Amino acid sequence: MKPASLLLLRVSLGLLMLLWGADKLVNVQHGLQVSEFFYFGLFGSASLLKAFGVLQIVLGLLIVLGAARRIAYPALAIVTATTLIGVWRSIVDPWGWYLEGANVLFFPSLIIFAAALVLAAHRAEDTLSVDAKREHRRSPYSTPGRSTVQA
């Protein structure tokens, strides 16, 4: 059950990264608006947003496949933490009773960040990933049905 749950978590997070990356490429104006409102315009260049979009698509593909997990999972945590910081008002005050600019629809950013941490914490048990399959084939001590991947 745990490997299947981690697979579902990994694929859903990877697809989210793919969608976010594609949005930066297809709808640059939206990305510029998001940058201006949530990140003080720090990523306010169309070419920079497109580069981030490409990187996010690559990250999404790595996450979906479970490849390069030692790099991809921390990168995913950083991306989702950055998003969480950008929408902090919606975490502290989801309904905007006290903080202007809050929106309850952004509250799941906390859940997404937590999911990225769970995925990283259980990397060794994510046996349905490309990395785990590759490691299993390389290990001279592997036995059928038993994972040799270490955290």
C-alpha positions in Angstrom: 0.0 0.0 0.0 2.8 2.5 0.9 4.6 2.2 -2.5 1.3 2.8 -4.4 0.5 5.7 -2.1 3.9 7.3 -2.7 3.5 6.7 -6.4 0.2 8.6 -6.4 1.7 11.4 -4.3 4.7 11.6 -6.6 2.7 11.6 -9.8 0.3 14.2 -8.5 3.0 16.5 -7.3 5.0 16.0 -10.6 1.9 16.9 -12.6 1.4 20.0 -10.6 5.0 21.1 -11.4 4.3 20.3 -15.1 1.1 22.5 -15.0 2.8 25.3 -13.2 5.8 25.2 -15.7 3.5 25.0 -18.8 1.5 28.0 -17.5 4.7 30.0 -17.3 5.4 29.2 -21.0 1.9 29.5 -22.4 0.5 32.3 -20.3 3.5 34.5 -19.6 1.2 37.5 -18.6 -0.3 35.4 -15.9 3.1 34.6 -14.6 4.1 38.2 -14.6 0.9 39.1 -12.6 1.6 36.3 -10.1 5.2 37.5 -9.7 4.1 41.1 -9.1 1.4 40.3 -6.6 3.0 37.5 -4.6 6.8 37.9 -5.1 7.2 41.7 -5.2 8.0 41.5 -8.9 11.2 39.5 -8.3 10.5 37.2 -11.3 9.0 40.0 -13.4 10.9 39.2 -16.6 9.2 37.3 -19.4 12.4 35.5 -20.3 13.2 34.6 -16.7 9.6 33.2 -16.2 10.0 31.1 -19.4 13.3 29.7 -18.1 11.7 28.9 -14.7 8.8 27.3 -16.7 11.2 25.0 -18.5 13.0 24.1 -15.3 9.7 23.4 -13.6 8.6 21.1 -16.5 11.9 19.2 -16.2 11.4 19.0 -12.4 7.9 17.8 -12.9 9.0 15.0 -15.3 11.7 13.9 -12.9 9.2 13.8 -10.0 6.6 11.9 -12.0 9.2 9.3 -13.0 11.0 9.2 -9.6 14.3 10.0 -11.3 17.2 11.9 -9.8 15.3 11.9 -6.5 18.2 13.1 -4.4 18.1 16.3 -6.3 14.5 16.5 -7.5 12.8 16.0 -4.1 14.7 18.8 -2.4 14.1 21.0 -5.4 10.4 20.2 -5.2 10.4 21.1 -1.5 12.2 24.4 -2.3 9.7 25.3 -5.1 6.7 24.5 -2.9 8.2 26.3 0.1 8.6 29.4 -2.1 5.0 29.2 -3.1 4.0 28.8 0.5 5.9 31.9 1.5 4.4 33.8 -1.4 0.8 33.0 -0.1 1.5 33.2 3.6 -1.5 35.5 4.2 -3.8 32.7 3.0 -2.2 30.3 5.4 -2.4 32.6 8.4 -5.8 34.1 7.6 -7.5 32.0 4.9 -10.7 34.0 4.8 -9.0 37.4 4.8 -10.6 38.5 8.0 -7.5 40.4 9.1 -5.0 40.3 6.2 -5.7 41.9 2.9 -4.8 39.7 -0.1 -5.6 36.4 1.6 -7.6 33.7 -0.3 -8.8 30.4 1.1 -8.1 28.8 -2.3 -4.4 29.2 -1.6 -4.5 27.4 1.7 -3.7 24.0 0.0 -0.2 25.4 -0.6 0.5 24.2 2.9 -0.7 20.7 2.1 1.4 20.7 -1.1 4.5 21.7 0.8 3.8 19.0 3.4 3.3 16.4 0.7 6.7 17.3 -0.8 8.3 16.8 2.6 6.5 13.4 3.0 7.8 12.3 -0.4 11.4 13.3 0.5 11.1 11.6 3.9 10.0 8.3 2.4 12.3 8.3 -0.5 13.7 4.9 0.4 10.2 3.4 0.5 9.3 4.9 -2.9 10.0 1.6 -4.6 7.9 2.2 -7.7 10.3 4.9 -9.0 12.8 4.8 -11.8 15.7 5.3 -9.3 14.5 2.4 -7.1 14.2 0.1 -10.2 17.7 1.1 -11.4 19.2 0.6 -7.9 17.5 -2.8 -7.6 19.0 -4.0 -10.9 22.5 -2.8 -9.9 22.6 -4.3 -6.4 24.3 -7.7 -6.3 22.6 -8.5 -3.0 19.0 -7.7 -4.2 16.4 -10.4 -3.9 13.1 -10.5 -5.7 10.4 -8.5 -3.8 12.9 -6.8 -1.5 14.1 -3.3 -2.0 17.8 -2.4 -1.4 17.3 1.3 -1.7 18.6 3.2 1.3 17.6 6.7 2.5 
